[in-house]
Amino acid sequence: MITDFPAAIIAATRKKISAFLRRDFIKPAAYFILLFLTYYLGYLSAVSKNPLCEPHRHYSTTTTTNNTTNMIKPPSQAAAVDHYQFKTRCGDPIPSQLIRQSILNRVFNGTSPYHDFPQPHIKPLLRQQRIKGWGSTGAVFKNLINKVRPKTIIELGTFLGASAIHMAELTRQLGLDTQILCIDDFRGWPGLPNQFRDIKMVNGDTMLMYQFMQNVVQFNATEAIIFMPFSTGSALETLCAWGVTGDLIEVDAGHDFHSAWSDINRAYKLLRPGGVIFGHDYFTVADNRGVRRAVNMFARVNGLRVKADGQHWVLGSL
Ligand SMILES: C[S@@+](CC[C@H](N)C(=O)[O-])C[C@H]1O[C@@H](n2cnc3c(N)ncnc32)[C@H](O)[C@@H]1O
């Protein structure tokens, strides 16, 4: 009798609960609790799998291991530090008078890309001269060339060669024997505006590089201007390894923050002591898309002062 008592209570309770659940008003509440539990379990599982998601960790604390005290950084801070990591050591600098030949040997198998240019199949695709740039003849070019008297200029972002050809003319006027190394993938950007529709395209391949070469030929600047038709990232890393340096470096390729940031960081490593790095779009409509932010951040991190010259920014020993 005593052992039967709890069983009777359990049976009676079950009966009561099922009768309770059968009532309509309790069903939605039960579904809601079930749904809530499912979400909560899912959330817990996501938190345990994601290392960045550690809501209860105290990042301001310090840990001591083997007598060294380390500050535990929040993940966002650790990730931000990674953006400052660029190659730190370049190859030994090669003399400036060897730079042109070195590029010809390593990029063009020892032959000038202007040799026999334009070939018969390319000629009909080109205009005799087609130049367009942005701020490409600004006072900054003359100011800096007069001041630095560069042996080597490196330009990131060349397009049709407006600024490179302008610099070639300025150095010629000053009687300088300056080599200008232009880096551009010569792709422009997806969906070039209508004003460039006259630049031919063959199977999706724009003739930008050939038209740039044609402009250089037209301005009689083939001895002053050489180029590397690659992305700025890979070209700058390679030039660093080859020990190629510049006295003046112009940055005018990608204008979003990340492109400008990595170009400036990589280019700065190629700057000779006493050299100057500068670029366009510090004061234009495109500026705060990223260029100005990248320049200001770079200056802040490296303890440099930004000088403005027209629409251009200038950093270096001035
Ligand atoms: C504003 S235009 C350069 C204009 C030129 N400096 C002038 O004043 O005449 C930008 C150029 O950068 C090039 N460019 C953009 N991002 C690049 C990248 N990641 N690597 C190589 N070239 C790039 C484009 O192909 C384009 O020709």
Ligand as a Chemical Component Dictionary entry (heavy atoms), coordinates in Angstrom:
data_LIG
# 
_chem_comp.id                   LIG 
_chem_comp.type                 NON-POLYMER 
_chem_comp.pdbx_formal_charge   0 
_chem_comp.three_letter_code    LIG 
# 
loop_
_chem_comp_atom.comp_id 
_chem_comp_atom.atom_id 
_chem_comp_atom.alt_atom_id 
_chem_comp_atom.type_symbol 
_chem_comp_atom.charge 
_chem_comp_atom.model_Cartn_x 
_chem_comp_atom.model_Cartn_y 
_chem_comp_atom.model_Cartn_z 
_chem_comp_atom.pdbx_ordinal 
LIG C1  C1  C 0  43.814 57.779 -61.312 1  
LIG S1  S1  S 1  44.564 56.690 -62.438 2  
LIG C2  C2  C 0  46.231 57.298 -62.499 3  
LIG C3  C3  C 0  46.326 58.618 -63.160 4  
LIG C4  C4  C 0  47.728 59.112 -63.444 5  
LIG N1  N1  N 0  48.565 59.155 -62.264 6  
LIG C5  C5  C 0  47.658 60.496 -64.034 7  
LIG O1  O1  O 0  47.703 61.476 -63.276 8  
LIG O2  O2  O -1 47.533 60.600 -65.231 9  
LIG C6  C6  C 0  44.692 55.233 -61.502 10 
LIG C7  C7  C 0  45.409 54.097 -62.196 11 
LIG O3  O3  O 0  45.716 53.152 -61.193 12 
LIG C8  C8  C 0  45.642 51.858 -61.735 13 
LIG N2  N2  N 0  45.424 50.930 -60.617 14 
LIG C9  C9  C 0  44.438 50.945 -59.690 15 
LIG N3  N3  N 0  44.610 49.969 -58.794 16 
LIG C10 C10 C 0  45.721 49.312 -59.156 17 
LIG C11 C11 C 0  46.435 48.211 -58.611 18 
LIG N4  N4  N 0  46.047 47.589 -57.505 19 
LIG N5  N5  N 0  47.540 47.793 -59.252 20 
LIG C12 C12 C 0  47.976 48.416 -60.377 21 
LIG N6  N6  N 0  47.359 49.478 -60.915 22 
LIG C13 C13 C 0  46.250 49.918 -60.311 23 
LIG C14 C14 C 0  44.515 51.909 -62.738 24 
LIG O4  O4  O 0  44.699 50.951 -63.752 25 
LIG C15 C15 C 0  44.624 53.353 -63.255 26 
LIG O5  O5  O 0  45.323 53.378 -64.459 27 
# 
loop_
_chem_comp_bond.comp_id 
_chem_comp_bond.atom_id_1 
_chem_comp_bond.atom_id_2 
_chem_comp_bond.value_order 
_chem_comp_bond.pdbx_ordinal 
LIG C1  S1  SING 1  
LIG S1  C2  SING 2  
LIG S1  C6  SING 3  
LIG C2  C3  SING 4  
LIG C3  C4  SING 5  
LIG C4  N1  SING 6  
LIG C4  C5  SING 7  
LIG C5  O1  DOUB 8  
LIG C5  O2  SING 9  
LIG C6  C7  SING 10 
LIG C7  O3  SING 11 
LIG C7  C15 SING 12 
LIG O3  C8  SING 13 
LIG C8  N2  SING 14 
LIG C8  C14 SING 15 
LIG N2  C9  SING 16 
LIG N2  C13 SING 17 
LIG C9  N3  DOUB 18 
LIG N3  C10 SING 19 
LIG C10 C11 SING 20 
LIG C10 C13 DOUB 21 
LIG C11 N4  SING 22 
LIG C11 N5  DOUB 23 
LIG N5  C12 SING 24 
LIG C12 N6  DOUB 25 
LIG N6  C13 SING 26 
LIG C14 O4  SING 27 
LIG C14 C15 SING 28 
LIG C15 O5  SING 29 
# 
